[in-house]
Amino acid sequence: MDSSAFVGAAAPLRVASTARSTICMSADDKPVVSRRGALTGAAAAALAAVAGSLPALAETEYANVPFLGGSDIIDINNANVRAYAKYPGMYPTVAGIIATNGPFESVSDLFKIPGLTDWQIATLKKYEDKLVALTPTPEYEMDKVNNGLYR
């Protein structure tokens, strides 16, 4: 859609086809940038220059990710119950007991969980060397029992 507009005593301007365009075409078909467009562009460039020089303060990766199920050793304070599926007898019952009774200071604290059966204690003993008790991390605490991944 082509519409003409008069600006003061200047030659007519043709506004580009989009109604919200900040670039207009002059009578001799040269683009003219509006003041609003120029100021918006300058402000965006200044903001990008300032924001680009600030350091990123976020932790980009949890250093103990391999212990959440990607290696042979499982972190009993942060791993999801599904991580225990690789060890027969651990998932889901024993894994659920571990996830809901932590945090633990050491792997030996697992044997202090009240109500463990002899079979569950034997299963824990069998895989004791495959478990580690790292510092609990709040980001993984809420996903230990149900991480929302379903088949």
C-alpha positions as CSV (number, residue, x, y, z in Angstrom):
1,M,0.0,0.0,0.0
2,D,1.4,3.3,-1.0
3,S,0.3,6.6,0.6
4,S,1.7,10.1,0.3
5,A,2.2,12.6,3.1
6,F,3.3,16.2,3.1
7,V,5.8,17.4,5.7
8,G,5.7,21.1,5.9
9,A,6.8,22.6,2.6
10,A,8.9,19.6,1.7
11,A,8.3,17.3,-1.2
12,P,5.7,14.5,-0.6
13,L,7.0,11.4,1.2
14,R,5.9,7.8,0.3
15,V,5.5,5.7,3.5
16,A,6.8,2.1,3.1
17,S,4.1,-0.6,2.9
18,T,4.1,-1.5,6.6
19,A,2.1,0.9,8.7
20,R,4.7,0.9,11.6
21,S,7.7,1.4,9.5
22,T,10.2,4.0,10.7
23,I,11.9,4.2,7.3
24,C,10.2,6.4,4.7
25,M,11.0,6.9,1.0
26,S,11.6,10.4,-0.2
27,A,10.3,11.7,-3.5
28,D,13.5,10.6,-5.2
29,D,13.2,7.1,-3.7
30,K,16.0,7.5,-1.1
31,P,15.3,6.0,2.3
32,V,14.8,8.5,5.1
33,V,15.0,7.4,8.7
34,S,12.7,9.0,11.2
35,R,14.0,10.6,14.4
36,R,12.3,7.9,16.5
37,G,13.9,5.2,14.4
38,A,17.3,6.8,14.7
39,L,17.0,7.3,18.5
40,T,15.7,3.7,19.0
41,G,18.6,2.3,17.0
42,A,21.2,4.4,19.0
43,A,19.7,3.4,22.3
44,A,19.7,-0.3,21.3
45,A,23.4,0.0,20.2
46,A,24.4,1.7,23.5
47,L,22.6,-1.0,25.6
48,A,24.2,-3.8,23.6
49,A,27.6,-2.2,24.2
50,V,27.1,-1.9,27.9
51,A,25.5,-5.3,28.3
52,G,28.1,-7.0,26.2
53,S,30.9,-5.9,28.6
54,L,29.2,-7.3,31.7
55,P,30.5,-10.7,33.0
56,A,28.1,-13.6,33.1
57,L,27.4,-14.4,36.8
58,A,25.5,-17.6,36.2
59,E,27.0,-21.1,36.7
60,T,27.0,-22.5,33.2
61,E,27.3,-26.1,34.1
62,Y,27.1,-28.1,37.3
63,A,30.6,-29.7,37.8
64,N,29.2,-33.0,39.1
65,V,26.8,-33.7,36.2
66,P,28.4,-37.1,35.5
67,F,27.3,-38.3,39.0
68,L,23.7,-37.6,38.2
69,G,23.5,-40.7,36.1
70,G,26.0,-40.3,33.3
71,S,28.7,-42.4,34.8
72,D,29.1,-45.6,36.9
73,I,29.0,-43.6,40.1
74,I,25.8,-42.0,41.4
75,D,25.5,-39.0,43.8
76,I,23.0,-40.1,46.4
77,N,22.2,-36.4,47.4
78,N,21.4,-35.1,43.9
79,A,20.7,-37.9,41.4
80,N,17.2,-38.7,40.3
81,V,15.7,-42.1,41.1
82,R,16.0,-43.0,37.4
83,A,19.8,-42.9,37.6
84,Y,19.7,-46.1,39.8
85,A,17.9,-48.1,37.1
86,K,21.3,-49.3,35.8
87,Y,21.8,-51.3,39.0
88,P,19.4,-54.3,39.3
89,G,17.4,-54.2,42.5
90,M,17.9,-50.5,43.2
91,Y,15.1,-49.0,41.1
92,P,12.5,-48.0,42.0
93,T,12.1,-49.1,45.7
94,V,15.6,-48.6,47.1
95,A,16.2,-45.5,44.8
96,G,13.0,-44.0,46.2
97,I,14.1,-44.6,49.7
98,I,17.4,-42.9,49.1
99,A,15.9,-39.9,47.3
100,T,13.3,-39.3,50.0
101,N,15.5,-39.7,53.1
102,G,18.5,-37.5,52.2
103,P,20.6,-35.5,52.4
104,F,23.4,-37.8,53.6
105,E,26.8,-36.9,54.9
106,S,28.3,-40.1,53.6
107,V,27.3,-43.3,51.8
108,S,27.4,-45.2,55.1
109,D,24.5,-43.0,56.3
110,L,22.3,-45.0,54.0
111,F,22.4,-48.0,56.4
112,K,20.9,-45.8,59.1
113,I,17.6,-45.3,57.3
114,P,14.9,-46.7,59.5
115,G,12.8,-49.5,58.2
116,L,15.2,-51.0,55.6
117,T,14.6,-54.7,55.0
118,D,17.5,-57.2,54.9
119,W,17.1,-57.4,51.2
120,Q,17.4,-53.6,50.7
121,I,20.4,-53.5,53.0
122,A,22.0,-56.3,50.9
123,T,21.3,-54.4,47.7
124,L,22.8,-51.2,49.1
125,K,25.9,-53.2,50.2
126,K,26.2,-54.7,46.7
127,Y,26.5,-51.2,45.1
128,E,28.0,-49.2,47.9
129,D,31.2,-48.6,45.9
130,K,29.1,-47.1,43.1
131,L,27.6,-44.4,45.3
132,V,29.0,-41.1,46.5
133,A,27.6,-38.4,48.8
134,L,28.3,-35.0,47.3
135,T,27.0,-31.6,48.7
136,P,23.3,-31.3,48.1
137,T,22.4,-28.8,45.3
138,P,19.0,-27.0,45.6
139,E,18.6,-27.1,41.8
140,Y,18.4,-30.9,41.8
141,E,16.7,-31.4,45.1
142,M,13.2,-31.0,43.8
143,D,13.7,-33.4,40.8
144,K,15.2,-36.3,42.8
145,V,11.9,-38.3,42.9
146,N,10.1,-37.0,39.8
147,N,12.0,-35.2,37.1
148,G,9.0,-35.1,34.7
149,L,10.5,-37.5,32.1
150,Y,8.1,-40.2,31.1
151,R,8.1,-42.9,28.4
